[in-house]
């Protein structure tokens, strides 16, 4: 994890932290999909990756929007 240039009172700081944690969770879910043999469990992990990826995109969009607002 890299050091962020924003203070903890800045909402961008929290958006970045959430995005990073979601990325870690997405990677974890992908790894778990490979480890399980139950098709229902695989489907659950695959769907989790899809949902978490969409949520992470929302945080990325928020960060990009904040950059545009500050310009």
DSSP file (Angstrom, degrees, kcal/mol; ACC not computed):
  #  RESIDUE AA STRUCTURE BP1 BP2  ACC     N-H-->O    O-->H-N    N-H-->O    O-->H-N    TCO  KAPPA ALPHA  PHI   PSI    X-CA   Y-CA   Z-CA
    1    1 A X              0   0    0      0, 0.0     2,-0.2     0, 0.0     3,-0.0   0.000 360.0 360.0 360.0 133.5    0.0    0.0    0.0
    2    2 A X        -     0   0    0      1,-0.1     2,-0.3     0, 0.0     0, 0.0  -0.548 360.0-100.7 -91.6 157.6    1.4    3.4   -0.9
    3    3 A X        -     0   0    0     -2,-0.2     2,-0.3     1,-0.0    -1,-0.1  -0.601  38.7-134.6 -76.1 130.6    1.4    6.5    1.2
    4    4 A X        -     0   0    0     -2,-0.3    -1,-0.0     2,-0.1     9,-0.0  -0.654   4.0-141.7 -90.7 142.4   -1.4    8.9    0.2
    5    5 A X  S    S+     0   0    0     -2,-0.3     2,-0.3     2,-0.0    -1,-0.1   0.336  76.1  89.1 -82.7   9.2   -0.8   12.6   -0.2
    6    6 A X  S    S-     0   0    0      4,-0.1    -2,-0.1     6,-0.1     2,-0.1  -0.809  77.4-118.1-110.7 148.8   -4.2   13.5    1.3
    7    7 A X    >   -     0   0    0     -2,-0.3     3,-1.7     1,-0.1     6,-0.4  -0.357  31.3-108.3 -76.7 162.6   -5.1   14.1    4.9
    8    8 A X  T 3  S+     0   0    0      1,-0.3     6,-0.1     5,-0.1    -1,-0.1   0.678 118.1  62.2 -67.5 -16.6   -7.6   11.8    6.7
    9    9 A X  T 3  S+     0   0    0      4,-0.1     2,-0.5     5,-0.0    -1,-0.3   0.583  85.1  92.6 -82.8  -9.0  -10.2   14.6    6.6
   10   10 A X  S X> S-     0   0    0     -3,-1.7     4,-1.1     1,-0.1     3,-0.9  -0.735  73.3-143.8 -87.0 126.6  -10.1   14.6    2.8
   11   11 A X  H 3> S+     0   0    0     -2,-0.5     4,-2.2     1,-0.3     5,-0.2   0.788  99.0  64.8 -61.4 -26.1  -12.8   12.4    1.3
   12   12 A X  H 3> S+     0   0    0      1,-0.2     4,-2.7     2,-0.2    -1,-0.3   0.882  96.2  57.5 -62.8 -37.2  -10.4   11.4   -1.5
   13   13 A X  H <> S+     0   0    0     -3,-0.9     4,-2.2    -6,-0.4    -1,-0.2   0.936 109.6  43.6 -56.4 -48.1   -8.2    9.8    1.1
   14   14 A X  H  X S+     0   0    0     -4,-1.1     4,-2.5     2,-0.2    -1,-0.2   0.861 111.9  53.1 -69.8 -36.2  -11.1    7.5    2.2
   15   15 A X  H  X S+     0   0    0     -4,-2.2     4,-2.5     2,-0.2    -1,-0.2   0.914 110.8  47.6 -63.7 -42.4  -12.1    6.8   -1.4
   16   16 A X  H  X S+     0   0    0     -4,-2.7     4,-2.4     2,-0.2    -2,-0.2   0.917 111.6  50.0 -64.8 -43.7   -8.6    5.7   -2.2
   17   17 A X  H  X S+     0   0    0     -4,-2.2     4,-2.2    -5,-0.2    -2,-0.2   0.912 112.0  47.8 -62.7 -42.7   -8.4    3.5    0.8
   18   18 A X  H  X S+     0   0    0     -4,-2.5     4,-2.7     2,-0.2     5,-0.2   0.920 110.7  51.8 -63.8 -43.3  -11.7    1.9    0.0
   19   19 A X  H  X S+     0   0    0     -4,-2.5     4,-2.2     1,-0.2    -2,-0.2   0.915 110.3  48.7 -59.2 -43.8  -10.6    1.3   -3.6
   20   20 A X  H  X S+     0   0    0     -4,-2.4     4,-2.0     2,-0.2    -1,-0.2   0.904 112.5  47.4 -64.1 -41.6   -7.4   -0.4   -2.5
   21   21 A X  H  X S+     0   0    0     -4,-2.2     4,-2.3     2,-0.2    -2,-0.2   0.894 110.7  51.6 -68.5 -38.8   -9.2   -2.6    0.0
   22   22 A X  H  X S+     0   0    0     -4,-2.7     4,-2.7     2,-0.2    -2,-0.2   0.903 107.6  53.3 -62.8 -40.1  -11.8   -3.6   -2.6
   23   23 A X  H  X S+     0   0    0     -4,-2.2     4,-2.4     1,-0.2    -2,-0.2   0.920 109.3  48.7 -60.0 -44.0   -8.9   -4.5   -5.0
   24   24 A X  H  X S+     0   0    0     -4,-2.0     4,-2.2     1,-0.2    -2,-0.2   0.910 112.4  48.3 -61.6 -42.4   -7.4   -6.7   -2.4
   25   25 A X  H  X S+     0   0    0     -4,-2.3     4,-2.6     2,-0.2    -2,-0.2   0.880 110.1  51.7 -67.7 -38.3  -10.8   -8.4   -1.7
   26   26 A X  H  X S+     0   0    0     -4,-2.7     4,-2.4     2,-0.2    -2,-0.2   0.932 110.7  48.4 -61.8 -46.2  -11.4   -8.9   -5.5
   27   27 A X  H  X S+     0   0    0     -4,-2.4     4,-2.2     1,-0.2    -2,-0.2   0.904 111.6  50.2 -61.0 -41.6   -8.0  -10.5   -5.8
   28   28 A X  H  X S+     0   0    0     -4,-2.2     4,-2.3     2,-0.2    -2,-0.2   0.927 110.0  49.5 -62.3 -46.1   -8.8  -12.8   -2.8
   29   29 A X  H  X S+     0   0    0     -4,-2.6     4,-1.8     1,-0.2    -2,-0.2   0.888 109.7  51.8 -63.5 -38.9  -12.1  -13.8   -4.2
   30   30 A X  H  X S+     0   0    0     -4,-2.4     4,-1.1     1,-0.2    -1,-0.2   0.924 110.3  48.9 -62.1 -43.3  -10.5  -14.7   -7.6
   31   31 A X  H  X S+     0   0    0     -4,-2.2     4,-1.0     1,-0.2     3,-0.4   0.888 109.4  52.3 -63.5 -38.9   -7.9  -16.8   -5.8
   32   32 A X  H  X S+     0   0    0     -4,-2.3     4,-1.4     1,-0.2     3,-0.3   0.850  99.9  63.2 -67.0 -34.1  -10.7  -18.6   -3.8
   33   33 A X  H  < S+     0   0    0     -4,-1.8    -1,-0.2     1,-0.2    -2,-0.2   0.875 103.6  48.8 -57.2 -38.1  -12.6  -19.4   -7.0
   34   34 A X  H  < S+     0   0    0     -4,-1.1    -1,-0.2    -3,-0.4    -2,-0.2   0.822 109.5  53.3 -70.5 -31.8   -9.6  -21.5   -8.2
   35   35 A X  H  < S+     0   0    0     -4,-1.0     2,-0.3    -3,-0.3    -2,-0.2   0.730  95.9  74.7 -80.6 -23.2   -9.4  -23.4   -4.8
   36   36 A X     <  -     0   0    0     -4,-1.4     0, 0.0    -3,-0.2     0, 0.0  -0.641  52.8-167.4 -97.1 150.5  -13.0  -24.6   -4.5
   37   37 A X        +     0   0    0     -2,-0.3     2,-0.4     5,-0.0    -1,-0.1   0.639  58.7 102.3-105.7 -19.7  -14.5  -27.4   -6.5
   38   38 A X     >  -     0   0    0      1,-0.2     4,-2.5     2,-0.1     3,-0.2  -0.517  65.7-145.6 -68.8 122.6  -18.2  -26.8   -5.6
   39   39 A X  H  > S+     0   0    0     -2,-0.4     4,-2.4     1,-0.2    -1,-0.2   0.839  98.9  53.4 -59.6 -33.7  -19.9  -25.2   -8.7
   40   40 A X  H  > S+     0   0    0      2,-0.2     4,-2.2     1,-0.2    -1,-0.2   0.892 109.3  48.2 -69.1 -37.7  -22.2  -23.1   -6.4
   41   41 A X  H  > S+     0   0    0     -3,-0.2     4,-2.6     2,-0.2     5,-0.2   0.915 111.0  51.0 -66.8 -42.4  -19.2  -21.8   -4.4
   42   42 A X  H  X S+     0   0    0     -4,-2.5     4,-2.8     1,-0.2    -2,-0.2   0.925 110.7  49.0 -58.9 -44.7  -17.4  -20.9   -7.7
   43   43 A X  H  X S+     0   0    0     -4,-2.4     4,-2.6     1,-0.2    -1,-0.2   0.893 110.1  51.8 -62.7 -39.7  -20.5  -19.1   -8.9
   44   44 A X  H  X S+     0   0    0     -4,-2.2     4,-2.1     2,-0.2    -2,-0.2   0.925 112.6  44.2 -62.9 -45.1  -20.7  -17.2   -5.6
   45   45 A X  H  X S+     0   0    0     -4,-2.6     4,-2.2     2,-0.2    -2,-0.2   0.903 113.3  51.5 -67.1 -40.5  -17.1  -16.1   -5.8
   46   46 A X  H  X S+     0   0    0     -4,-2.8     4,-2.0    -5,-0.2    -2,-0.2   0.926 111.7  46.8 -60.9 -44.4  -17.4  -15.2   -9.4
   47   47 A X  H  X S+     0   0    0     -4,-2.6     4,-2.6     1,-0.2     5,-0.2   0.881 109.4  54.9 -66.0 -37.4  -20.5  -13.1   -8.7
   48   48 A X  H  X S+     0   0    0     -4,-2.1     4,-2.9    -5,-0.2     5,-0.3   0.913 106.6  51.0 -60.9 -42.3  -18.7  -11.5   -5.8
   49   49 A X  H  X S+     0   0    0     -4,-2.2     4,-2.3     2,-0.2    -2,-0.2   0.921 110.8  49.0 -61.1 -43.9  -15.9  -10.5   -8.1
   50   50 A X  H  X S+     0   0    0     -4,-2.0     4,-1.9     2,-0.2    -2,-0.2   0.938 114.8  43.6 -60.9 -47.9  -18.4   -8.9  -10.5
   51   51 A X  H  X S+     0   0    0     -4,-2.6     4,-2.2     1,-0.2    -2,-0.2   0.929 115.3  47.6 -65.7 -46.5  -20.2   -6.9   -7.8
   52   52 A X  H  X S+     0   0    0     -4,-2.9     4,-2.7     1,-0.2    -1,-0.2   0.856 109.3  54.6 -65.1 -34.9  -17.0   -5.8   -6.0
   53   53 A X  H  X S+     0   0    0     -4,-2.3     4,-2.1    -5,-0.3    -1,-0.2   0.906 108.6  48.7 -65.3 -40.9  -15.5   -4.7   -9.4
   54   54 A X  H  X S+     0   0    0     -4,-1.9     4,-1.5     2,-0.2    -2,-0.2   0.903 112.1  48.7 -63.4 -41.3  -18.5   -2.6  -10.0
   55   55 A X  H  X S+     0   0    0     -4,-2.2     4,-1.4     1,-0.2    -2,-0.2   0.910 109.6  51.9 -65.1 -42.3  -18.3   -1.0   -6.6
   56   56 A X  H  X S+     0   0    0     -4,-2.7     4,-2.3     1,-0.2    -1,-0.2   0.896 105.5  56.0 -61.0 -39.4  -14.6   -0.4   -7.0
   57   57 A X  H  X S+     0   0    0     -4,-2.1     4,-2.9     1,-0.2    -1,-0.2   0.872 102.1  56.9 -60.4 -36.7  -15.4    1.4  -10.3
   58   58 A X  H  X S+     0   0    0     -4,-1.5     4,-2.1     1,-0.2    -1,-0.2   0.898 108.1  46.7 -61.0 -40.0  -17.7    3.7   -8.4
   59   59 A X  H  X S+     0   0    0     -4,-1.4     4,-2.4     2,-0.2    -2,-0.2   0.889 111.8  50.4 -69.7 -38.7  -14.8    4.7   -6.2
   60   60 A X  H  X S+     0   0    0     -4,-2.3     4,-2.5     2,-0.2    -2,-0.2   0.930 110.9  49.5 -62.6 -45.2  -12.5    5.2   -9.2
   61   61 A X  H  X S+     0   0    0     -4,-2.9     4,-2.5     1,-0.2    -2,-0.2   0.896 110.0  51.5 -60.7 -40.8  -15.2    7.4  -10.9
   62   62 A X  H  X S+     0   0    0     -4,-2.1     4,-2.4     2,-0.2    -1,-0.2   0.932 110.0  48.9 -61.4 -46.1  -15.6    9.4   -7.6
   63   63 A X  H  X S+     0   0    0     -4,-2.4     4,-1.8     1,-0.2    -2,-0.2   0.919 112.8  47.4 -60.2 -44.2  -11.8   10.0   -7.5
   64   64 A X  H  X S+     0   0    0     -4,-2.5     4,-1.9     1,-0.2    -1,-0.2   0.884 110.9  51.6 -65.9 -38.0  -11.7   11.1  -11.1
   65   65 A X  H  X S+     0   0    0     -4,-2.5     4,-2.3     1,-0.2    -1,-0.2   0.899 107.5  52.8 -64.7 -40.1  -14.7   13.4  -10.6
   66   66 A X  H  X S+     0   0    0     -4,-2.4     4,-1.8     1,-0.2    -1,-0.2   0.889 107.7  51.9 -62.3 -38.8  -13.0   15.0   -7.6
   67   67 A X  H  X S+     0   0    0     -4,-1.8     4,-0.6     1,-0.2    -1,-0.2   0.913 110.3  48.1 -63.6 -42.1   -9.9   15.7   -9.8
   68   68 A X  H >< S+     0   0    0     -4,-1.9     3,-0.7     1,-0.2    -2,-0.2   0.884 109.9  52.2 -66.7 -38.8  -12.0   17.4  -12.4
   69   69 A X  H 3< S+     0   0    0     -4,-2.3    -1,-0.2     1,-0.2    -2,-0.2   0.868 108.4  51.3 -64.9 -36.4  -13.8   19.5   -9.8
   70   70 A X  H 3<        0   0    0     -4,-1.8    -1,-0.2     1,-0.2    -2,-0.2   0.589 360.0 360.0 -80.0 -10.1  -10.5   20.7   -8.4
   71   71 A X    <<        0   0    0     -3,-0.7    -1,-0.2    -4,-0.6    -2,-0.1   0.487 360.0 360.0 -79.1 360.0   -9.1   21.8  -11.8
